[in-house]
């Protein structure tokens, strides 16, 4: 996407991730191009298995050594794929923060919250234990933890899921990294708590000037946070667009189907069937020759099965990978709260 603006903070170019599995090679990420500019929020959405989390882990170099990762991940002018393990350890936490989807798995159950918050501050910012303790208390207060100085001695099991996720966010922004990756940060939370966590992410990244990549399977989750959205399917980006344009007028049939599947239950009759996308995503070990969405697409034609479409400009500041994009508003628009 050739959007005007400041130079990219992060730029993925033809990113590919493959794994050797029984029966062949699994292509988890297939040529992803994505730009994140300083201070902006980019949503990455798609069904489970679309390659969202695999893309996130590739940015941070967290895939196992057996994974085949190619392309480039240019962050602040450096290709992270060319850095040594030691150099990448200094990037994680200090320059790129990560919020996992399961806060209990992200926190060490046998270490106090204070010890876990102090660690990146002492490691990356050279703080003394006392300085790190004071900063850790400030971070807990910043994310809405009551009586933060006292809570430093507590352990993860003493907090609710929502409070644990707030603590994980505090750890991720402790060193004020220019970029924060949030991988399904609300999946394990109640709906009411989800909204609180999303509001917190939006507030922190805005106040601290941190760019955000928010990964989710749910378009409604990113609707109130993202400035731009990339929709992924079968390891590929199939549509990139400013958020408001995408929610009001989706161009790719998959994006339109995702939006149609978001229903207001109160508006449906009791016996109504919820909208769904028919079929299943393709086997990533044997991707089809043409468009990977063609077998499920209501607009597919014969050549869609034979030739893969490229991601090309469709409207101003928008890109879509489709031979027959949706010509006009054809999905229930999702209101974007700003």
N, C-alpha and C positions, 0 to 999 in steps of 0.2 A: 504494500500500500504506500503510495507516495504522498502522504499527508504532509502539508506544510507545517513547520514547527521547529523546535530546537533539535539539535543533533540527537540521535538515539542514545539512550542510556544502555539499552540491551537490544541486540539485533540477532535473531536466529536466521541462519541462511541454509536452506536445504538440509535441515537437521533430520537425521535418520537414526533409528535405534532398532537393532535386530538381535534376537536371541536364538541360539541353537536349541531346539526342542525335539523330542521324539517325533519323527515323521517329517522333519524338515526345519525350516527357518521361520520364526515368527517375526513379522514386520510390525513392530509396535508403533513406530513413528516413521512416516513416509514423506519426507521432503517438506518439513514445516518451515515456513518463513513467517516471522513475526517481529514487530518493532514495538518497543516500549520506550516512551520518552520520559524525561525527568518529571516527577511529580504527578504523572497521570495514572489512572486506574484502568487496567485492561482485564476484561473477563474472558476466560477460556471455558467454553461449555461444550457438552456432548454427552452421549450415553456412556455407561460404564464400558470400558474396553476401547474407547475412541482414541486413546493415546495421550490424554491430558496429563495424568500423573507421570507417565514415562517421559514426557517432555520436561516437566518440572524437575525430575530427578537428574535428567541429562544436563540441565543448566548448572546444577550444583556438583556434578560429577559423582553422583551417589549410586550409579548402576554398578552391578558386580563386574569384575574384570572380564568375565566371559562375554559380556554384552559387546556388540559391535556398534560403536557410536561414530558417526561421520557427519560432515557438514561443518558448520562453525557456530559458536556461541560467543559473539563479540559483546563484551561488557566493559564499558568505559575504555574502549579502544584496544582491549586485550581479548584474544581468543581463548576462552577458558578451557577449551578442549586440548589446548597445547600446553597447559600448565602442569607442573609436577604435583604429586599428591601433597607435598608439603606446602606448596604455594596455594593450592586449593583450600587447605585447612585454614589459611589466613583470610581467605575470601568468605568462607562460610561464617555467618554470625557477624563479622565486622563489616562486610560490604554487601552481603545478601543475607537477609533473614528468612527463616522458614517457619511457617505455622502448619503443623500436621493436622490431619482430620481427627485423630484420636488423641486427646490431651493426656489420657492416662498412659498411653504408650510412649508419649514424648517426654514424660517426666520420670525421673528415677524414683521408684517408690520408697527406697531406703535412705534417701538424702533429703534434708530439709529444703524447703523452698528457697530460703536465704542462700544456702550453699550453691544451689543450682543457678540462682540469679547472679551471685558474685563471680562465678567462674568465667563467663565471657568478659566481664568488666575488668577482672584482674589479668586475664590472658591477652585480650585485644587492646585494652586501653591503659594497661600498666598501673591500675589503681591499687592502693594498699587495701588490706582487708577492711579497715575502718571506712575508707572512702567508698569502697564497693558496697558495704553494708548500708551506708546512708543513701547511696544511689539506688540500691535495690528497694529500699522502703519507698523512695520517691516513685519508682516505677510501679510498685503495687498500688500506690495511691492513684497514680495516673490511669490505671486500668480499672479503678473502682473497687479495690479490695479494702474492706473496712479494717481499721486499726492495723495498718500495714507493718509498723515496726514490730508489733507482737507476732504477727503472722509469719514473719521470717523463720521462726523456729518450728513452724508447723510442717507436716508432711502431706504429700498429695492426697492421700486417702481421707484427709480431714476436710476436703473441699468438695463442693458439688461439681458436676460436669461443666457447668457454665463458668464457675469460678476457676477451675483448672484451665479452661481454654483462655481465660483472661490472663492467667499466669504465663501460659505458653506465649501469648502475644507480647507480654511484657519482656520475656526473654528474647523474643525475636527482634524487638526494637531497642533493646538495651544499649547497643552501640550506635544507634541512629544510622543504620545502613541506608544507602540511597535507594535500595530495592528490597521489597518484601514479597515473598512468594507465599500464598495461602492456599494450601491444597485441601479442598473440601472442608473448610474450617468449621462448618456448622452441621455436618452430617450426623454426628452422634448426640445432638442437642435437641431439646424440646423446641417447638415452633416459636414460643414466646422468647426463649433464650437465644434462638438463632437471630432474631431481629436485634437484640441487644448487642450480640457479638459483631454483627455486620455494622451496626452504628458505631461501635467502638473502633473497628478497623478503619472505617471511613474517616472518623474524627482524628484518629492518631496519624494516619498517613497524610491527611490534609494539614494538620497542625505542624507536623515534623517535616513536611515537604518530601515525603517518601513515596516513590512510585510503587504501585501495587499490581501484582498479577493474581487475580482471584480465580481459582479453578473450581468449577462446579458442574454437576450434571443437570442443574436446575436453572433455567433462564431467569426465573423469578428471583432467585437468590442474588444474581448480579445486577438486576434491573435498577436498584437504587444506589449502586456503588460505582459501576463501571462507566468510564468515558467512552471506551471503545470495546467491541466484543469480537472475538474470533470463535467461530463455530467449527468444531472438529468432528470428523466422522472417519472411521477406519484408519486412524493414524494420519489423516490429512486435514488441513484447514480448508473448509468448503465455502466459507463466507467470512469476510472481515468488513466491519462497518462501524461508524459511530453508533453508540448504544441507542439513542432515540430513534435514528433512522431504521435500525434493524428491528426494533420492537414495533414500530408503526408500519413498516413496509418491508417485510423479509423478502429476499430475492431468491434464495436457494429453497427448493422444495423441502429439504430436510429441516431447515430453520422454520419454515412455515408450519411443518408438521409438529415440531417441538412446541411452538407457540399455541397451536390448536389443542395440544394435549393438556395445556394448563387451563383447568376449568374452575369456575366458581360453583361450588357444590350447591349453594343456595339458589342458583339460577336454573338448576336442572330438575326435571320431574323425578319423582322417587324411583321410577322404573327405567330411567335413562341409562344407557351404556356410556361409560366415560370414553372420550376419544383416545385412540391409541395409534401407534405407527405399526402397520402390519409387518409380519416377517421378523427376521433377526439380522443383526449386523453380520458381515461376511467373516469367514474364517481367515484370521490374519496370517495363517500358514499358507494360504492359497488364495490370494486376492484376485478378483476378477480382472479380465483384460481391460474392460471399459470403466465406466463410472461405478464406484463401489456401492453407491446408493440406488443404482438402476433397478435391481430386483424388488425394491420396496417403493419405488417412486411412481406416483400416479401420472407424471408427465413424461416418463421415459419412452423413447422411441428406439428403433432397431439399432441405429448407430451409437446410441448411448451405451449399449452393451459391448460394442466393439472398441470404441475409442475413449480414452480417459480425457475429460475436460481439464484445461489448465485454469489456474486462478488468475482471472483477468479483470481489469476494471469494468464495472457495469454502470454505475452512476458516479457522480462526483464523490471522491474519497471513499469509494466502496469497491470491493472485489468479490467476485463470485465464481466458483468452479462448477459451471453447469452449462450444458448445451441448450437447455430450454428453461431459463430462469422464470420465476413467477413474474408475470408482466405487470401486475397491479396488486394492490392490497388484497390479500387472499387468506388472511389469518386473523384470528381475534387478537387485536393489538393489546399489548401488555403495558399498562400505565407505568411510566417511569417516574418514580418519586425523586425529586431533586430538592 
